[in-house]
Amino acid sequence: MRDNTVLRKLREGKPTVGSWLTLDSSLVAGIMARVGFDWLMIDTEHGTMDYSDMLSAIQAILPTTTTPLVRVAWNDGALIKRALDAGAMGVLIPMVMNGDEARFAVEAVRFPPQGRRSYGGLAVQTFYGEDYFPRANEEILLSVQIEHIEAVQRAEEICEVEGIDLVFIGPNDLASSLGLLGTPFKENTLWQDAVKRILKVGREKGKPMGIHAVSTEEVERYIEQGFLFVALSTDAQILRQACSNLLKSLKGKNGS
């Protein structure tokens, strides 16, 4: 089986930078993988991808050094199994609220005896070979999202769960749970204090922490704060920004 270089870096305390895939295009996935991100998160929660799109995106990423990850739509065993059987080298579980839900995710991701994931999957055997099954428990990255103030208050019990490799902060949903959506919430001390608490608990419990950033400056700031898994923008946002910048430059040169 292919080594999960992202998981290795996290265990060594080294930062990683990736991005989000929301468009149902394997070509976009391949282009972004060729750029050299450490990982790419295929978003099947809020993105436009169905199962075939997810499978094609994983296939497009695998020939590169970038690690393919999938955010599933919910903490559901069937969804987790489908993503892993399609070849994802890690999954991100949204809206995990407590220790019991974190333990459920571990059981769904790990093969026995650590969990209850069922044996099978033509894609993983094709992509990774026959040693996938004995190595999967050590190579699959399991990350859970803390993105609600109630989960922040129970961060200790979530971070204490054995088998969780990474805790990821969902900035927007956290802001929503605080009643701050639609405001400059990153400037609000309520949101800042919640993020600081999660980061502090993660350090105390030995869990690497992740978060989503909207700019390179924000990525650098988060890494300085101790985050080891930072997402830079999304495919759609990068495309929109690049097109906008090109058009502004062209209009500026033409004086229009």
C-alpha positions in Angstrom: 0.0 0.0 0.0 1.1 3.6 -0.7 2.5 5.4 2.4 0.4 8.2 3.7 2.9 11.0 3.7 0.5 13.5 5.3 -0.1 11.2 8.3 3.6 10.7 8.6 4.2 14.5 8.7 1.5 15.0 11.3 3.0 12.4 13.5 6.3 14.1 13.2 4.9 17.5 14.0 5.4 18.9 10.6 2.8 21.3 9.0 1.0 20.3 5.8 -1.0 22.5 3.4 -3.8 21.4 1.1 -6.9 22.6 -0.6 -10.5 21.8 -1.1 -12.1 20.2 -4.1 -15.8 21.2 -4.6 -16.2 21.0 -8.4 -17.2 17.7 -10.1 -14.2 17.6 -12.3 -11.4 15.0 -12.3 -9.3 17.4 -14.5 -9.5 20.1 -11.9 -8.4 17.5 -9.3 -5.5 16.4 -11.4 -4.4 20.0 -12.1 -4.4 20.9 -8.5 -2.6 17.7 -7.5 0.1 18.4 -10.0 0.7 21.8 -8.4 2.1 20.0 -5.3 -0.3 20.4 -2.4 0.4 17.9 0.4 -3.2 16.8 0.2 -6.6 17.6 -1.4 -9.9 17.2 0.3 -12.7 16.0 -2.0 -15.8 17.6 -0.5 -18.8 15.3 -0.8 -20.6 17.2 2.0 -21.1 20.6 0.4 -19.4 20.0 -3.0 -21.1 19.1 -6.2 -19.6 15.5 -6.4 -21.4 12.2 -6.5 -19.8 8.8 -6.0 -18.5 8.6 -9.6 -17.0 12.1 -9.4 -15.3 11.2 -6.1 -13.8 8.0 -7.6 -12.6 9.9 -10.7 -11.0 12.6 -8.5 -9.2 10.0 -6.4 -7.9 8.4 -9.6 -6.7 11.7 -10.9 -4.8 12.5 -7.7 -3.1 9.1 -7.2 -0.4 9.4 -9.9 1.0 12.5 -8.0 2.6 12.9 -4.6 -0.6 14.5 -3.3 -2.7 12.5 -0.8 -6.4 12.1 -1.7 -8.8 12.7 1.2 -12.6 12.8 1.3 -14.9 14.8 3.5 -18.0 12.6 3.8 -21.5 14.1 4.1 -22.1 12.9 7.6 -20.8 10.6 10.4 -22.4 7.6 8.7 -20.8 4.2 8.4 -22.0 3.6 4.9 -20.7 6.9 3.6 -17.4 6.4 5.3 -17.0 2.9 3.9 -17.9 4.1 0.4 -15.2 6.8 0.5 -12.5 4.5 1.8 -13.4 1.7 -0.6 -13.1 4.2 -3.4 -9.5 4.8 -2.5 -9.5 7.8 -0.1 -6.4 7.7 2.1 -8.3 9.6 4.8 -11.7 10.9 5.7 -12.9 14.0 7.4 -16.1 13.6 9.5 -18.2 16.7 9.8 -20.0 18.0 12.9 -18.7 15.6 15.5 -20.2 16.8 18.8 -18.9 14.4 21.5 -16.7 11.5 22.4 -19.4 8.9 21.5 -19.6 10.3 18.0 -15.8 10.3 17.6 -15.7 6.7 18.7 -18.3 5.8 16.2 -16.1 7.3 13.5 -13.1 5.3 14.6 -15.1 2.1 14.5 -16.4 2.9 11.0 -12.9 3.7 9.6 -10.8 0.9 11.2 -10.8 -2.8 10.3 -11.2 -5.2 13.2 -10.0 -5.5 15.9 -9.7 -1.7 16.2 -13.0 -1.1 14.5 -15.8 -2.7 12.5 -15.1 -1.7 8.9 -16.1 -4.5 6.6 -13.6 -6.2 4.3 -13.8 -5.5 0.6 -13.4 -2.9 -2.2 -12.3 -3.5 -5.7 -10.9 0.0 -6.2 -8.6 -0.1 -3.2 -7.2 -3.5 -4.2 -6.6 -2.2 -7.7 -5.0 1.1 -6.6 -3.0 -0.1 -3.6 -2.4 -3.9 -4.0 -3.1 -6.9 -1.8 -1.2 -5.4 1.2 -3.9 -2.7 1.5 -5.9 -4.6 4.1 -3.2 -5.4 6.6 -1.8 -1.8 6.4 -5.0 0.3 6.1 -5.4 0.9 9.8 -2.0 2.5 10.0 -2.2 4.5 6.8 -5.7 5.8 6.8 -6.0 9.4 8.2 -9.1 9.9 10.4 -10.0 13.5 11.1 -13.0 14.8 12.8 -14.5 18.3 12.7 -15.2 20.4 15.7 -17.5 23.1 14.3 -20.1 23.9 16.9 -19.8 25.6 20.3 -21.2 22.6 22.0 -18.4 20.5 20.6 -15.9 23.1 21.7 -17.1 22.7 25.2 -16.6 18.9 24.9 -13.3 19.1 23.1 -11.5 17.1 25.8 -13.6 14.0 25.4 -13.4 14.2 21.6 -9.6 14.6 21.6 -9.1 11.8 24.1 -10.6 9.2 21.7 -8.0 6.7 20.5 -7.8 6.4 16.8 -8.5 10.0 15.9 -5.5 11.3 14.0 -6.5 14.9 13.5 -9.1 17.5 14.8 -10.2 20.0 12.2 -11.9 23.3 13.0 -14.8 24.3 10.7 -14.6 28.1 10.9 -18.0 29.0 9.3 -20.2 26.5 11.2 -18.4 27.4 14.4 -19.3 31.1 13.7 -22.8 30.1 12.9 -23.2 28.3 16.2 -22.1 31.4 17.9 -24.6 33.6 16.1 -21.9 35.3 14.1 -22.5 34.1 10.6 -22.6 37.0 8.1 -20.3 39.1 10.3 -16.5 39.5 10.3 -16.4 36.7 12.8 -12.7 36.1 12.8 -12.3 39.5 14.4 -14.8 38.5 17.2 -13.3 37.5 20.5 -16.0 34.8 21.0 -14.8 33.0 17.8 -11.2 33.6 18.6 -11.5 32.2 22.1 -13.3 29.1 20.8 -10.5 28.5 18.4 -7.8 29.0 21.1 -9.6 26.6 23.4 -9.7 23.8 20.7 -6.0 24.4 19.9 -5.1 24.3 23.6 -7.0 21.1 24.2 -5.5 19.5 21.1 -2.0 20.3 22.3 -2.7 18.9 25.7 -4.2 15.7 24.3 -1.5 15.2 21.6 -3.8 15.7 18.7 -2.7 17.6 15.6 -5.1 20.4 14.7 -6.4 21.7 11.3 -8.3 24.7 10.0 -9.4 26.3 6.8 -7.7 29.5 5.6 -8.7 31.9 2.8 -5.3 33.4 2.0 -1.6 32.5 2.1 -1.1 35.1 4.9 -3.7 33.3 6.9 -2.1 29.9 6.3 1.2 31.3 7.6 -0.4 32.8 10.6 -2.2 29.5 11.5 1.0 27.5 11.1 2.7 29.9 13.5 -0.1 29.3 16.0 0.6 25.6 15.8 -1.9 24.2 13.3 -0.3 21.4 11.3 -3.1 20.8 8.7 -4.2 23.9 6.9 -6.5 24.2 3.9 -5.8 27.0 1.5 -9.1 28.1 -0.2 -11.0 25.9 -2.6 -10.8 25.0 -6.3 -13.9 27.2 -7.1 -12.5 30.2 -5.1 -9.1 29.9 -6.7 -10.6 29.8 -10.2 -12.9 32.8 -9.4 -10.0 34.8 -7.9 -7.6 34.1 -10.8 -10.2 35.0 -13.4 -11.1 38.2 -11.5 -7.5 39.2 -11.2 -6.8 38.6 -14.9 -9.9 40.6 -15.9 -9.0 43.5 -13.6 -5.5 43.6 -15.0 -6.8 43.6 -18.5 -9.3 46.4 -17.9 -6.6 48.4 -16.1 -4.2 48.2 -19.1 -7.0 49.2 -21.5 -8.1 52.0 -19.3 -11.6 50.7 -19.0 
